[in-house]
Amino acid sequence: MERIILHIDMDAFFAAIEQRDNPEFQGKPIVVGGGEGNKGVVSTASYEARKFGIHSAMPIYQAKKLCPDAIFTKGNYHKYAEESVKIINICQTITSIVEPVSVDEVYLDISGSIPFFESKQQIAETLQNKILNELHLTCSIGIAPNKLLAKIATEINKPSGITIIEKNDVEKLFDNMPIEKMFGIGEKTAITLKNLGIYTSGDLGRFPESILVKRFGKFGKKLSYMGKGIDKSPVVPISSSNRNRPKSISNEITLLENTSDKERIKKILLKLTHKTSYRLRKKNASAHTITLKIKYDNFSVNTFNHTVEQAVNYDSEIYKIVINLFDKINLGFRKIRLLGIRLSNLEFAEDPVQLTIFSLYKKRFASISQAVDKLKKKYGERIINIGE
């Protein structure tokens, strides 16, 4: 059976929901994100705002300079999550093989659905119409032989576009596609590739794999495959996503020097919280139980835990619990040599039994952290974190 993958990317998702629910916002530049005043970054900008050069991950103060008359809103991330659930439910009317990869992106394996429709185009139009009629939102759709190409296809005709890439289209498409447009290649990697004389995706596909491996290691082999339009990764349906679920996620650090300095300890715990909660969200999970592990200079170990009714996965929530646990400890004359945080009793968004999926993001599932994690994924984990 020919493998056919469909990718949906909602158009300016958060901003579009705000425009839909606030008639006075329609046709105006809308910017979702940020905190009080000029703090924070843009999560989503409407297409009207993008005309001024505003884009996601841009600092709010910069966006205000570009378009002072734009409407700035913190947004309602619980509402966005509820809409995400509805989109997934619509997708499941086409196929059961549905993989949400973020609150506004979904992959579908429609290989087995083709016999029930006249064409790939009809499947795409059916999904677009359902989403538009039921949710009053628009989306862009890409269809291709694999996830990589489907994602690229989606970006070609935004907003509200449908693009289908066939196997025979890849060579011509890649010859004209700048390497920066290749999904999965960041700014630094693009610069390195250009230094090797690789300017288009076609150049990448023709470049000797051995040199790429020598320069990038294992990632070099993946780059070579990407340049040829090869991607064997499957669409992981929601019902299959629990096969390799971790029971807990933890990080710990042995201090270079034993200490009883509480302020220093709290800073270290903050860093551990960032790392652990980020890994938790990457697993599309949240935790009910937070455990603080402490090893003292006499090598004795204590653990302290706290369980919450509503699972958490955002840094500030977890850090608050960790610090509450730490503040109850009487160090006495002891010094600390190791600190650790473990998140357990996990709850996963992809569990169909809870098909409140990202939903009960009333459990605060990936609310503001959606924007933060996108930044971390693109620029590295240290690009942005919560403060103390």
Kinemage of the C-alpha trace (Angstrom):
@kinemage 1
@onewidth
@group {chain A} dominant
@subgroup {mainchain}
@vectorlist {calphas} color= white
{ca met a 1} P 0.000 0.000 0.000
{ca glu a 2} L 1.311 3.439 -0.912
{ca arg a 3} L 2.100 5.493 2.168
{ca ile a 4} L 0.185 8.788 2.242
{ca ile a 5} L 0.649 11.281 5.083
{ca leu a 6} L -1.475 14.367 5.674
{ca his a 7} L -0.306 17.275 7.831
{ca ile a 8} L -2.613 19.940 9.243
{ca asp a 9} L -1.302 23.280 10.497
{ca met a 10} L -3.880 25.662 11.897
{ca asp a 11} L -3.590 29.198 10.514
{ca ala a 12} L -2.456 31.687 13.203
{ca phe a 13} L -4.313 29.408 15.617
{ca phe a 14} L -4.406 31.411 18.858
{ca ala a 15} L -4.964 34.727 17.100
{ca ala a 16} L -7.640 33.225 14.842
{ca ile a 17} L -9.579 31.992 17.880
{ca glu a 18} L -9.414 35.458 19.428
{ca gln a 19} L -10.702 37.014 16.193
{ca arg a 20} L -13.477 34.444 15.953
{ca asp a 21} L -14.639 35.006 19.526
{ca asn a 22} L -14.238 38.796 19.511
{ca pro a 23} L -15.923 40.335 16.462
{ca glu a 24} L -14.220 43.661 17.170
{ca phe a 25} L -10.851 41.941 16.567
{ca gln a 26} L -11.682 40.751 13.063
{ca gly a 27} L -9.509 42.219 10.341
{ca lys a 28} L -7.195 43.821 12.893
{ca pro a 29} L -3.602 42.979 13.862
{ca ile a 30} L -3.778 40.655 16.888
{ca val a 31} L -0.792 39.541 18.932
{ca val a 32} L -1.132 36.733 21.492
{ca gly a 33} L 1.522 36.263 24.162
{ca gly a 34} L 3.623 38.099 26.678
{ca gly a 35} L 2.984 39.081 30.261
{ca glu a 36} L 2.600 42.362 32.036
{ca gly a 37} L 3.708 45.418 30.074
{ca asn a 38} L 6.389 44.641 27.520
{ca lys a 39} L 7.544 41.360 29.012
{ca gly a 40} L 7.588 38.029 27.222
{ca val a 41} L 7.484 36.967 23.601
{ca val a 42} L 4.904 36.692 20.849
{ca ser a 43} L 3.172 33.323 20.823
{ca thr a 44} L 1.048 33.901 17.717
{ca ala a 45} L 0.403 36.881 15.455
{ca ser a 46} L -2.572 37.228 13.133
{ca tyr a 47} L -1.857 37.602 9.434
{ca glu a 48} L -2.772 41.271 9.713
{ca ala a 49} L -0.010 41.663 12.332
{ca arg a 50} L 2.490 39.675 10.275
{ca lys a 51} L 2.324 42.306 7.549
{ca phe a 52} L 4.200 44.567 9.957
{ca gly a 53} L 6.961 41.988 10.407
{ca ile a 54} L 5.678 40.546 13.687
{ca his a 55} L 6.305 36.837 14.142
{ca ser a 56} L 6.257 34.199 16.882
{ca ala a 57} L 9.128 34.244 19.398
{ca met a 58} L 9.634 37.975 18.823
{ca pro a 59} L 9.934 40.028 22.061
{ca ile a 60} L 6.700 41.836 22.856
{ca tyr a 61} L 8.434 45.207 23.153
{ca gln a 62} L 9.743 44.812 19.614
{ca ala a 63} L 6.304 43.846 18.289
{ca lys a 64} L 4.839 46.988 19.867
{ca lys a 65} L 7.422 49.111 18.099
{ca leu a 66} L 6.561 47.535 14.749
{ca cys a 67} L 2.819 47.949 15.221
{ca pro a 68} L 1.778 50.159 18.166
{ca asp a 69} L -1.882 49.911 17.129
{ca ala a 70} L -1.988 46.124 17.296
{ca ile a 71} L -4.234 44.474 19.877
{ca phe a 72} L -2.100 42.631 22.436
{ca thr a 73} L -3.643 39.874 24.535
{ca lys a 74} L -2.233 37.243 26.891
{ca gly a 75} L -4.695 34.788 25.419
{ca asn a 76} L -6.698 31.940 26.919
{ca tyr a 77} L -4.616 28.780 26.635
{ca his a 78} L -7.259 26.542 28.165
{ca lys a 79} L -9.679 27.582 25.436
{ca tyr a 80} L -7.062 26.935 22.745
{ca ala a 81} L -6.482 23.459 24.166
{ca glu a 82} L -10.198 22.691 24.023
{ca glu a 83} L -10.262 23.701 20.356
{ca ser a 84} L -7.260 21.439 19.767
{ca val a 85} L -9.233 18.480 21.108
{ca lys a 86} L -12.083 19.271 18.710
{ca ile a 87} L -9.659 19.338 15.773
{ca ile a 88} L -8.293 15.919 16.735
{ca asn a 89} L -11.835 14.540 16.990
{ca ile a 90} L -12.566 15.811 13.471
{ca cys a 91} L -9.378 14.189 12.183
{ca gln a 92} L -10.436 10.874 13.689
{ca thr a 93} L -13.505 10.857 11.451
{ca ile a 94} L -11.076 10.350 8.534
{ca thr a 95} L -8.611 7.875 10.086
{ca ser a 96} L -7.750 6.433 13.481
{ca ile a 97} L -4.043 6.999 12.820
{ca val a 98} L -3.801 10.543 14.160
{ca glu a 99} L -0.730 12.045 15.836
{ca pro a 100} L -0.993 15.501 17.439
{ca val a 101} L 2.488 17.032 17.572
{ca ser a 102} L 1.507 20.341 19.148
{ca val a 103} L -1.639 22.198 20.056
{ca asp a 104} L -2.067 23.402 16.438
{ca glu a 105} L -0.442 20.658 14.327
{ca val a 106} L -1.569 17.125 13.526
{ca tyr a 107} L -0.304 14.309 11.304
{ca leu a 108} L -2.683 11.751 9.789
{ca asp a 109} L -1.780 8.526 7.992
{ca ile a 110} L -4.524 8.434 5.356
{ca ser a 111} L -3.112 5.490 3.395
{ca gly a 112} L -6.084 3.313 4.295
{ca ser a 113} L -8.640 6.095 3.830
{ca ile a 114} L -8.029 6.694 0.128
{ca pro a 115} L -10.528 4.018 -1.106
{ca phe a 116} L -13.347 5.888 0.659
{ca phe a 117} L -12.717 9.156 -1.166
{ca glu a 118} L -12.355 10.226 -4.766
{ca ser a 119} L -8.863 11.654 -4.259
{ca lys a 120} L -6.298 13.023 -1.807
{ca gln a 121} L -7.600 16.480 -2.664
{ca gln a 122} L -11.096 15.497 -1.550
{ca ile a 123} L -9.806 14.267 1.816
{ca ala a 124} L -8.030 17.581 2.377
{ca glu a 125} L -11.079 19.587 1.352
{ca thr a 126} L -13.305 17.469 3.599
{ca leu a 127} L -11.100 18.186 6.605
{ca gln a 128} L -10.829 21.889 5.829
{ca asn a 129} L -14.588 22.205 5.430
{ca lys a 130} L -15.320 20.301 8.647
{ca ile a 131} L -12.938 22.468 10.644
{ca leu a 132} L -14.281 25.644 9.052
{ca asn a 133} L -17.959 24.742 9.445
{ca glu a 134} L -17.732 23.322 12.962
{ca leu a 135} L -15.052 25.526 14.518
{ca his a 136} L -15.026 28.566 12.215
{ca leu a 137} L -11.246 28.283 11.872
{ca thr a 138} L -9.022 27.822 8.836
{ca cys a 139} L -6.100 25.498 8.336
{ca ser a 140} L -3.462 24.643 5.775
{ca ile a 141} L -2.930 21.061 4.650
{ca gly a 142} L -0.006 19.230 3.073
{ca ile a 143} L -0.167 15.704 1.658
{ca ala a 144} L 2.918 13.697 0.715
{ca pro a 145} L 4.538 10.241 0.934
{ca asn a 146} L 6.033 10.975 4.369
{ca lys a 147} L 5.905 13.351 7.354
{ca leu a 148} L 8.869 15.476 6.266
{ca leu a 149} L 7.401 16.222 2.848
{ca ala a 150} L 3.878 16.702 4.233
{ca lys a 151} L 5.182 19.314 6.665
{ca ile a 152} L 7.020 21.103 3.841
{ca ala a 153} L 3.886 20.963 1.679
{ca thr a 154} L 1.795 22.636 4.366
{ca glu a 155} L 4.064 25.683 4.374
{ca ile a 156} L 3.819 26.260 0.622
{ca asn a 157} L 0.297 27.699 0.436
{ca lys a 158} L -0.539 29.288 3.781
{ca pro a 159} L -3.088 30.320 4.858
{ca ser a 160} L -6.006 28.038 3.916
{ca gly a 161} L -4.000 26.200 1.264
{ca ile a 162} L -3.856 22.592 0.137
{ca thr a 163} L -0.605 21.297 -1.348
{ca ile a 164} L 0.036 17.762 -2.544
{ca ile a 165} L 3.589 16.565 -3.167
{ca glu a 166} L 4.054 13.403 -5.213
{ca lys a 167} L 7.292 11.407 -5.319
{ca asn a 168} L 8.113 12.751 -8.780
{ca asp a 169} L 7.799 16.350 -7.528
{ca val a 170} L 10.555 16.136 -4.923
{ca glu a 171} L 13.642 16.684 -7.088
{ca lys a 172} L 12.291 19.809 -8.793
{ca leu a 173} L 10.887 21.185 -5.532
{ca phe a 174} L 14.126 20.683 -3.628
{ca asp a 175} L 16.282 22.235 -6.361
{ca asn a 176} L 14.486 25.539 -5.794
{ca met a 177} L 13.978 25.336 -2.022
{ca pro a 178} L 16.483 27.263 0.151
{ca ile a 179} L 18.082 25.072 2.790
{ca glu a 180} L 16.547 27.267 5.532
{ca lys a 181} L 13.087 26.118 4.448
{ca met a 182} L 13.880 22.489 5.204
{ca phe a 183} L 11.965 21.439 8.300
{ca gly a 184} L 14.379 20.383 11.034
{ca ile a 185} L 17.316 22.551 9.956
{ca gly a 186} L 17.981 25.453 12.289
{ca glu a 187} L 19.838 28.682 11.680
{ca lys a 188} L 23.237 27.437 12.870
{ca thr a 189} L 23.030 24.217 10.863
{ca ala a 190} L 22.016 26.182 7.762
{ca ile a 191} L 25.097 28.393 8.109
{ca thr a 192} L 27.358 25.358 8.423
{ca leu a 193} L 25.767 23.746 5.367
{ca lys a 194} L 26.234 26.908 3.322
{ca asn a 195} L 29.902 26.904 4.283
{ca leu a 196} L 30.020 23.467 2.669
{ca gly a 197} L 28.434 24.850 -0.487
{ca ile a 198} L 24.940 23.549 0.269
{ca tyr a 199} L 22.357 26.250 -0.461
{ca thr a 200} L 19.255 24.297 -1.467
{ca ser a 201} L 17.603 21.115 -0.316
{ca gly a 202} L 18.594 19.631 -3.675
{ca asp a 203} L 22.238 20.451 -2.938
{ca leu a 204} L 21.878 18.609 0.360
{ca gly a 205} L 20.486 15.502 -1.320
{ca arg a 206} L 23.390 15.355 -3.789
{ca phe a 207} L 26.115 16.071 -1.240
{ca pro a 208} L 28.262 13.073 -0.195
{ca glu a 209} L 26.731 11.444 2.844
{ca ser a 210} L 30.158 10.477 4.189
{ca ile a 211} L 31.208 14.127 4.493
{ca leu a 212} L 27.956 15.036 6.242
{ca val a 213} L 28.459 12.199 8.736
{ca lys a 214} L 32.047 13.291 9.338
{ca arg a 215} L 30.885 16.854 10.013
{ca phe a 216} L 27.620 16.214 11.908
{ca gly a 217} L 27.917 12.654 13.216
{ca lys a 218} L 24.679 10.616 13.224
{ca phe a 219} L 22.719 13.745 12.352
{ca gly a 220} L 24.675 13.879 9.088
{ca lys a 221} L 23.025 10.660 7.919
{ca lys a 222} L 19.626 12.097 8.748
{ca leu a 223} L 20.500 15.277 6.829
{ca ser a 224} L 21.420 13.195 3.796
{ca tyr a 225} L 18.070 11.403 3.958
{ca met a 226} L 16.241 14.704 4.370
{ca gly a 227} L 17.929 16.095 1.264
{ca lys a 228} L 16.604 13.126 -0.676
{ca gly a 229} L 13.101 13.582 0.736
{ca ile a 230} L 13.323 10.377 2.771
{ca asp a 231} L 11.556 10.096 6.138
{ca lys a 232} L 10.619 6.679 7.498
{ca ser a 233} L 9.181 7.882 10.810
{ca pro a 234} L 5.635 6.617 11.332
{ca val a 235} L 2.553 8.536 12.342
{ca val a 236} L 2.106 7.364 15.921
{ca pro a 237} L -1.610 7.102 16.669
{ca ile a 238} L -2.897 8.321 19.995
{ca ser a 239} L -3.782 4.761 21.030
{ca ser a 240} L -0.183 3.593 20.495
{ca ser a 241} L 1.595 6.408 22.239
{ca asn a 242} L 1.569 4.692 25.633
{ca arg a 243} L 3.822 1.810 24.588
{ca asn a 244} L 7.075 3.373 25.693
{ca arg a 245} L 5.833 5.673 28.363
{ca pro a 246} L 8.207 6.453 31.199
{ca lys a 247} L 6.960 5.865 34.721
{ca ser a 248} L 8.860 8.870 35.958
{ca ile a 249} L 11.220 11.599 34.770
{ca ser a 250} L 14.097 12.772 36.910
{ca asn a 251} L 17.295 14.783 36.941
{ca glu a 252} L 19.917 15.098 39.630
{ca ile a 253} L 23.258 16.796 40.052
{ca thr a 254} L 26.236 16.172 42.317
{ca leu a 255} L 27.555 19.526 43.484
{ca leu a 256} L 31.165 20.423 42.831
{ca glu a 257} L 31.368 21.598 46.430
{ca asn a 258} L 29.189 20.609 49.369
{ca thr a 259} L 27.047 23.513 50.537
{ca ser a 260} L 24.431 24.633 53.039
{ca asp a 261} L 23.878 27.977 51.265
{ca lys a 262} L 20.108 27.961 50.773
{ca glu a 263} L 20.082 30.659 48.090
{ca arg a 264} L 22.624 28.755 46.025
{ca ile a 265} L 20.670 25.535 46.522
{ca lys a 266} L 17.462 27.186 45.348
{ca lys a 267} L 19.160 28.400 42.170
{ca ile a 268} L 20.363 24.877 41.460
{ca leu a 269} L 16.861 23.527 42.100
{ca leu a 270} L 15.513 26.097 39.638
{ca lys a 271} L 17.844 24.823 36.923
{ca leu a 272} L 16.870 21.225 37.698
{ca thr a 273} L 13.208 22.207 37.503
{ca his a 274} L 13.689 23.759 34.054
{ca lys a 275} L 15.383 20.644 32.738
{ca thr a 276} L 13.003 18.114 34.280
{ca ser a 277} L 9.769 19.909 33.410
{ca tyr a 278} L 10.941 20.469 29.824
{ca arg a 279} L 11.621 16.735 29.438
{ca leu a 280} L 8.186 16.055 30.950
{ca arg a 281} L 6.434 18.246 28.385
{ca lys a 282} L 8.401 16.673 25.535
{ca lys a 283} L 6.723 13.399 26.560
{ca asn a 284} L 3.315 15.136 26.422
{ca ala a 285} L 2.960 14.384 30.098
{ca ser a 286} L 2.186 16.058 33.388
{ca ala a 287} L 2.891 14.832 36.915
{ca his a 288} L 0.865 14.355 40.058
{ca thr a 289} L 3.825 13.618 42.340
{ca ile a 290} L 6.928 15.784 42.757
{ca thr a 291} L 9.840 14.348 44.718
{ca leu a 292} L 12.887 16.203 46.048
{ca lys a 293} L 15.977 14.068 46.634
{ca ile a 294} L 18.826 15.245 48.866
{ca lys a 295} L 22.129 13.519 49.612
{ca tyr a 296} L 24.120 15.020 52.472
{ca asp a 297} L 27.862 15.259 53.037
{ca asn a 298} L 27.671 12.154 55.261
{ca phe a 299} L 26.168 10.267 52.251
{ca ser a 300} L 22.786 9.823 53.902
{ca val a 301} L 19.830 10.335 51.547
{ca asn a 302} L 16.371 11.788 52.167
{ca thr a 303} L 13.452 12.122 49.762
{ca phe a 304} L 10.481 14.417 50.212
{ca asn a 305} L 7.420 14.279 47.989
{ca his a 306} L 4.152 16.047 47.428
{ca thr a 307} L 1.161 14.841 45.379
{ca val a 308} L -1.327 17.205 43.768
{ca glu a 309} L -4.829 16.443 42.560
{ca gln a 310} L -4.413 18.282 39.267
{ca ala a 311} L -1.299 17.221 37.383
{ca val a 312} L 1.270 19.901 36.586
{ca asn a 313} L 3.961 20.290 33.935
{ca tyr a 314} L 4.897 23.970 33.893
{ca asp a 315} L 8.164 25.134 35.468
{ca ser a 316} L 6.736 27.674 37.888
{ca glu a 317} L 4.164 25.223 39.285
{ca ile a 318} L 6.731 22.492 39.840
{ca tyr a 319} L 9.348 24.875 41.247
{ca lys a 320} L 6.884 26.235 43.784
{ca ile a 321} L 6.246 22.704 45.084
{ca val a 322} L 9.958 21.866 45.142
{ca ile a 323} L 10.777 24.988 47.134
{ca asn a 324} L 7.940 24.316 49.578
{ca leu a 325} L 9.456 20.881 50.197
{ca phe a 326} L 12.950 22.299 50.598
{ca asp a 327} L 11.857 25.034 53.013
{ca lys a 328} L 10.561 22.384 55.417
{ca ile a 329} L 14.001 20.765 55.740
{ca asn a 330} L 16.168 21.461 58.765
{ca leu a 331} L 19.746 21.123 57.538
{ca gly a 332} L 21.308 21.633 60.933
{ca phe a 333} L 25.064 21.286 60.521
{ca arg a 334} L 24.788 19.133 57.436
{ca lys a 335} L 25.832 20.183 53.962
{ca ile a 336} L 24.295 19.017 50.702
{ca arg a 337} L 26.339 17.153 48.067
{ca leu a 338} L 23.562 16.067 45.658
{ca leu a 339} L 20.156 17.409 44.590
{ca gly a 340} L 17.545 15.678 42.487
{ca ile a 341} L 13.976 16.135 41.266
{ca arg a 342} L 11.712 13.288 40.201
{ca leu a 343} L 8.302 13.710 38.551
{ca ser a 344} L 6.079 10.645 38.784
{ca asn a 345} L 2.478 9.437 38.860
{ca leu a 346} L 2.370 10.716 35.292
{ca glu a 347} L -0.614 11.575 33.140
{ca phe a 348} L -0.373 11.630 29.339
{ca ala a 349} L -2.262 13.884 26.953
{ca glu a 350} L -2.442 11.250 24.237
{ca asp a 351} L -4.434 8.757 26.282
{ca pro a 352} L -7.724 8.198 24.415
{ca val a 353} L -9.406 7.198 27.647
{ca gln a 354} L -9.009 10.817 28.680
{ca leu a 355} L -9.956 12.242 25.373
{ca thr a 356} L -9.939 15.428 26.939
{ca ile a 357} L -6.480 15.049 25.480
{ca phe a 358} L -4.618 18.329 25.614
{ca ser a 359} L -7.812 19.167 27.261
{ca leu a 360} L -7.811 19.375 30.503
{ca tyr a 361} L -5.140 21.616 30.001
{ca lys a 362} L -7.362 22.756 32.787
{ca lys a 363} L -4.668 20.582 34.153
{ca arg a 364} L -2.677 23.354 32.576
{ca phe a 365} L -1.342 21.083 29.890
{ca ala a 366} L 1.351 22.954 27.979
{ca ser a 367} L -0.260 26.286 28.326
{ca ile a 368} L 2.231 29.111 28.077
{ca ser a 369} L 4.981 26.532 27.889
{ca gln a 370} L 3.988 25.819 24.272
{ca ala a 371} L 5.654 29.040 23.201
{ca val a 372} L 8.591 28.588 25.565
{ca asp a 373} L 9.244 25.019 24.388
{ca lys a 374} L 9.196 26.066 20.738
{ca leu a 375} L 11.928 28.550 21.536
{ca lys a 376} L 13.934 25.925 23.417
{ca lys a 377} L 13.589 23.408 20.613
{ca lys a 378} L 14.788 25.909 18.035
{ca tyr a 379} L 17.484 27.765 19.947
{ca gly a 380} L 18.438 25.447 22.811
{ca glu a 381} L 17.201 24.842 26.333
{ca arg a 382} L 18.950 27.891 27.771
{ca ile a 383} L 17.246 30.457 25.517
{ca ile a 384} L 14.421 31.192 27.961
{ca asn a 385} L 13.375 30.093 31.428
{ca ile a 386} L 11.249 31.272 34.289
{ca gly a 387} L 12.819 33.430 36.967
{ca glu a 388} L 12.844 32.761 40.640
